[in-house]
Amino acid sequence: MELKELGKTGVMIPEIGLGTWRYRGGVEPLQKGIELGATLIDTAEGYYTEDVVGEAIKGVREKIFIATKVSGRHLGHDEVLRSCEQSLYELGTDYIDLYQVHWPNPSYPIKGTMDAMGKLADRGFIRFIGVSNFEIEETEEAQACLNNHKIVANQVRYNLNDRTIERDLLPYCEERGITVLAYTPLDDGNLTTMPRVMGKGKMSVLKEIAEETNKTMGQVALNWCNSRSNVVVIPKSNSITRTIENCGASGWRLTDEQVARLDEAF
Ligand SMILES: NC(=O)c1ccc[n+]([C@@H]2O[C@H](COP(=O)([O-])OP(=O)(O)OC[C@H]3O[C@@H](n4cnc5c(N)ncnc54)[C@H](OP(=O)(O)O)[C@@H]3O)[C@@H](O)[C@H]2O)c1
């Protein structure tokens, strides 16, 4: 499993993590992923999967990088503190590696939210602060509220079918040393199973490159995301087989020419 630096923290995280939104696989797929080096696990208070993550990491906590999120509906100062406490309880741990603001919510002043995030970091309950679904301006506003801490990650949607962030957010994050945690990196499975939605041309390029590399289309799709230097992916699978497949998207690289062909087709 290849590692990438989280922001400019010096901390290395795997370039393939394990997503857990709508996760129903029990502990085994997560434990298989961990065994294969996918020690970054993404969850959220809103997913109701923190408990299964907690179960899966029992006995190996120190090897795991837990990313969880405070809901966009709990962004008042005291609510953030309470949500974190509840997440720690659900996860069965005394610290969270990356605590992310799940969605920006203009109903809450960002100052109160980020003050609480800063306090949690100062008190050692969270190691790093992240955001999710934040545009550039929102990221800057959030950062401006933090005195002693940096926003090290922004978790946003990124896959071959949705390259919106390439316009400005991705280069912005790259320049500032913010890691992009790419969510829905398989476009919810559509990239491998929906030729009609994707169009024949795109599908045939993906298939062609899968054949050239002797990898699956899913692995090529994940490796393409990871060809961007500051991106790591967090695919979700309920199955052990697909978890093994997804972890196999690391440890090799598409050539520049193959990346360019995919860039061109999608
Ligand atoms: N921050 C946010 O707002 C936000 C939003 C969405 C997602 N996320 C995070 O990102 C994670 C991943 O995103 P996602 O769950 O939306 O979508 P995804 O990972 O792109 O796709 C998951 C779907 O693809 C299937 N799948 C998994 N591996 C596959 C493979 N190798 N080949 C074909 N199909 C495969 C899964 O089915 P099986 O389970 O049956 O294998 C599932 O239906 C989430 O779990 C969550 O942690 C965050």
The ligand as an SDF file (V2000), in Angstrom:
LIG
                    3D

 48 52  0  0  0  0  0  0  0  0999 V2000
  -18.1580   13.6290    3.0090 N   0  0  0  0  0  0  0  0  0  0  0  0
  -19.2510   13.3210    2.3540 C   0  0  0  0  0  0  0  0  0  0  0  0
  -20.1900   14.1200    2.2370 O   0  0  0  0  0  0  0  0  0  0  0  0
  -19.3520   11.9770    1.7360 C   0  0  0  0  0  0  0  0  0  0  0  0
  -20.3610   11.6950    0.7960 C   0  0  0  0  0  0  0  0  0  0  0  0
  -20.3790   10.4140    0.2210 C   0  0  0  0  0  0  0  0  0  0  0  0
  -19.4300    9.4630    0.5980 C   0  0  0  0  0  0  0  0  0  0  0  0
  -18.4840    9.7640    1.5340 N   0  0  0  0  0  0  0  0  0  0  0  0
  -17.4590    8.7740    1.9700 C   0  0  0  0  0  0  0  0  0  0  0  0
  -16.8600    8.1590    0.8340 O   0  0  0  0  0  0  0  0  0  0  0  0
  -17.0520    6.7640    0.8950 C   0  0  0  0  0  0  0  0  0  0  0  0
  -17.1520    6.1760   -0.4990 C   0  0  0  0  0  0  0  0  0  0  0  0
  -18.1730    6.7860   -1.2440 O   0  0  0  0  0  0  0  0  0  0  0  0
  -19.5310    6.0410   -1.6550 P   0  0  0  0  0  0  0  0  0  0  0  0
  -19.8230    4.9740   -0.6870 O   0  0  0  0  0  0  0  0  0  0  0  0
  -20.5280    7.1250   -1.8620 O   0  0  0  0  0  0  0  0  0  0  0  0
  -19.2300    5.4790   -3.1200 O   0  0  0  0  0  0  0  0  0  0  0  0
  -18.1300    4.5520   -3.8180 P   0  0  0  0  0  0  0  0  0  0  0  0
  -17.1030    4.1060   -2.8680 O   0  0  0  0  0  0  0  0  0  0  0  0
  -17.7380    5.2470   -5.0570 O   0  0  0  0  0  0  0  0  0  0  0  0
  -19.0280    3.3190   -4.2700 O   0  0  0  0  0  0  0  0  0  0  0  0
  -19.5860    2.4100   -3.3590 C   0  0  0  0  0  0  0  0  0  0  0  0
  -20.4660    1.4510   -4.1720 C   0  0  0  0  0  0  0  0  0  0  0  0
  -19.6490    0.7870   -5.1410 O   0  0  0  0  0  0  0  0  0  0  0  0
  -19.6820   -0.6140   -4.9180 C   0  0  0  0  0  0  0  0  0  0  0  0
  -18.2870   -1.0780   -5.0730 N   0  0  0  0  0  0  0  0  0  0  0  0
  -17.2850   -1.0590   -4.1670 C   0  0  0  0  0  0  0  0  0  0  0  0
  -16.1460   -1.5270   -4.6920 N   0  0  0  0  0  0  0  0  0  0  0  0
  -16.4220   -1.8570   -5.9710 C   0  0  0  0  0  0  0  0  0  0  0  0
  -15.6510   -2.3720   -7.0310 C   0  0  0  0  0  0  0  0  0  0  0  0
  -14.3440   -2.6640   -6.8740 N   0  0  0  0  0  0  0  0  0  0  0  0
  -16.2650   -2.5830   -8.2230 N   0  0  0  0  0  0  0  0  0  0  0  0
  -17.5660   -2.3030   -8.3870 C   0  0  0  0  0  0  0  0  0  0  0  0
  -18.3580   -1.7800   -7.4220 N   0  0  0  0  0  0  0  0  0  0  0  0
  -17.7840   -1.5600   -6.2200 C   0  0  0  0  0  0  0  0  0  0  0  0
  -20.2090   -0.8090   -3.5200 C   0  0  0  0  0  0  0  0  0  0  0  0
  -20.9630   -1.9730   -3.4420 O   0  0  0  0  0  0  0  0  0  0  0  0
  -20.6420   -3.1140   -2.3320 P   0  0  0  0  0  0  0  0  0  0  0  0
  -20.6360   -2.4430   -1.0090 O   0  0  0  0  0  0  0  0  0  0  0  0
  -21.7710   -4.0630   -2.5030 O   0  0  0  0  0  0  0  0  0  0  0  0
  -19.3030   -3.7010   -2.7190 O   0  0  0  0  0  0  0  0  0  0  0  0
  -21.1130    0.4070   -3.3300 C   0  0  0  0  0  0  0  0  0  0  0  0
  -22.3780    0.1500   -3.9020 O   0  0  0  0  0  0  0  0  0  0  0  0
  -18.3180    6.6350    1.7500 C   0  0  0  0  0  0  0  0  0  0  0  0
  -18.4960    5.3280    2.2230 O   0  0  0  0  0  0  0  0  0  0  0  0
  -18.0530    7.6540    2.8060 C   0  0  0  0  0  0  0  0  0  0  0  0
  -17.1090    7.1780    3.7480 O   0  0  0  0  0  0  0  0  0  0  0  0
  -18.4320   11.0130    2.0850 C   0  0  0  0  0  0  0  0  0  0  0  0
  1  2  1  0
  2  3  2  0
  2  4  1  0
  4  5  1  0
  4 48  2  0
  5  6  2  0
  6  7  1  0
  7  8  2  0
  8  9  1  0
  8 48  1  0
  9 10  1  0
  9 46  1  0
 10 11  1  0
 11 12  1  0
 11 44  1  0
 12 13  1  0
 13 14  1  0
 14 15  2  0
 14 16  1  0
 14 17  1  0
 17 18  1  0
 18 19  2  0
 18 20  1  0
 18 21  1  0
 21 22  1  0
 22 23  1  0
 23 24  1  0
 23 42  1  0
 24 25  1  0
 25 26  1  0
 25 36  1  0
 26 27  1  0
 26 35  1  0
 27 28  2  0
 28 29  1  0
 29 30  1  0
 29 35  2  0
 30 31  1  0
 30 32  2  0
 32 33  1  0
 33 34  2  0
 34 35  1  0
 36 37  1  0
 36 42  1  0
 37 38  1  0
 38 39  2  0
 38 40  1  0
 38 41  1  0
 42 43  1  0
 44 45  1  0
 44 46  1  0
 46 47  1  0
M  CHG  2   8   1  16  -1
M  END
$$$$
